[in-house]
Amino acid sequence: MRPGEIDNKTIADLTPNGYHFTHIPRKTRGGGVGVLLKSRFAYKVIASFPASSFEMIHLVITAGSETIRLITLYRVPPSSKNKISPTAFIDELSQFLESLASTSGRLILVGDFNVHWDVADNNERVKLADLLDMYGLAQHVSGQTHKKGHTLDFIIARKSESVVKEVHTDSLISDHHALLCTLVICKPPPQRERITYRIIGNIDFVKFNADLKDQSRPS
């Protein structure tokens, strides 16, 4: 897959009018991670954090007078083939969250973490919960997010910011459910467009008909 393509279809073909789609393709096979965003939001892509256990895209978005730091993450399942250690994810995520601790902007971290959040005594779940708590973060998704069960997909934000509310899951769009939520953020100013039009009521129809007759006469 080349940058700018998803499953051999160009991004332009998949992006609705009035939206931007930005993504970071996977270096091997697959789609990578991406964000579809309304064009009225200004944003910039931040350089990716070097990690072997997860893929991510990090955007800083301007929403009115606010700055939103939106991070979309996919945790790569460890295997003997990719030689990723089962402990690498928590270790690298801890380093990444530490790097965000002093950054500005309201933080929203979303994605497929491949951790069984619904299993309270799951070892990874316990470590991840402790890590989020250490950085003052809250995980807002509950209920099944995968067709085979378990809560694998998360929406995470700072406890102090109260930016996420009304979180729920929708129908399956792949083997995962869609996650929907309301964000308490400023709306960007509306975009201005120049539209040219003709005021029909001001047309002199007598003169208009005469002009049409003149146009229809042979020269």
Salt bridges, closest charged atoms under 4 A:
GLU5 OE2 - ARG2 NH2 2.48
GLU55 OE2 - ARG26 NE 2.69
GLU66 OE2 - ARG106 NH1 2.89
ASP112 OD2 - HIS176 NE2 3.50
ASP118 OD2 - HIS150 ND1 2.93
GLU124 OE2 - ARG75 NH2 2.69
ASP133 OD1 - LYS159 NZ 2.72
ASP153 OD2 - HIS176 ND1 2.79
GLU161 OE2 - ARG158 NH1 3.10
ASP175 OD2 - HIS146 NE2 3.24
ASP175 OD1 - HIS176 NE2 3.95
ASP211 OD2 - LYS207 NZ 3.45
ASP214 OD1 - ARG217 NH1 2.81
